[in-house]
Amino acid sequence: MSIRTNYEKWYEGDEFYWGTDPADFCDILIGLCPPSSGKKVLDIGCGEGKDAVYMAQKGYEVTAFDLTDNGIRKTLKLAADRGVKIDAYVDDINTFGTDKMFDIVYSTGTVQYLFDENKKGFFEKIGRITKKNGFVYFNVFVDKPFLELPPDWDIEEKMWKSGELFSFFPDWKVHHIDEIIFEDLSGGIPHFHCMDTIICEKMV
Ligand SMILES: C[S@@+](CC[C@H](N)C(=O)[O-])C[C@H]1O[C@@H](n2cnc3c(N)ncnc32)[C@H](O)[C@@H]1O
């Protein structure tokens, strides 16, 4: 079988590679755009579903996709175990389409899988599917010449340039923006990442 991401193997077992606790940014987004009837969330590259399922538990209608069959299988199981329904399926960040509009769109650890030729079109799509006064959260790994490539760097991942992510949101209201270097233990070998993060609101 030819696979495009090593996560297909890393997600095979019953244990959760990323754990099941939600990322901190989920509560930040909940604070900015609290759940109410019918509010819709899109999780791009949902992995094994820890964030998507948490948002569904908070009351949002959640759509989530990932390139891996194993990730989606575990996302759906986690949702069922926690008594919530989410719309989770296999799709590709490079080519995905949807006819829904969302109040919150987020993607963590996945934007660097966009092929260069798809970056502009992807963020234009994000602009079209985010409702007015909706929020987005994105992060991406960025290249620093003094940091080595992480040991679990994946087949189709590509480092972005520092600040590049921010350039796709010139007309949005920025609520948070940062670039940090942090230590990561994923894959069992301590290593460092540099990451750019943005949270912004669609104003027009
Ligand atoms: C660093 S993990 C983050 C997973 C999840 N967002 C989380 O934080 O737990 C990166 C994810 O991107 C997914 N991925 C890789 N290539 C992809 C693609 N072309 N389209 C969608 N997802 C992809 C992987 O399967 C993996 O789940």
The ligand as an ORCA input file, in Angstrom:
! r2SCAN-3c Opt
* xyz 0 1
  C       0.795     16.983     13.449
  S      -0.620     16.000     13.048
  C      -1.898     16.980     13.798
  C      -3.180     16.220     14.016
  C      -4.263     16.955     14.805
  N      -4.588     18.239     14.224
  C      -3.877     17.096     16.264
  O      -3.422     18.179     16.647
  O      -3.993     16.128     16.983
  C      -0.778     16.334     11.309
  C      -2.010     15.704     10.670
  O      -2.089     16.058      9.295
  C      -2.640     14.955      8.597
  N      -2.361     15.122      7.168
  C      -1.220     14.872      6.494
  N      -1.347     15.199      5.199
  C      -2.612     15.671      5.052
  C      -3.354     16.156      3.948
  N      -2.808     16.253      2.726
  N      -4.635     16.535      4.146
  C      -5.204     16.426      5.370
  N      -4.543     15.983      6.471
  C      -3.267     15.607      6.302
  C      -1.973     13.773      9.249
  O      -2.649     12.579      8.998
  C      -2.004     14.180     10.709
  O      -3.173     13.740     11.355
*
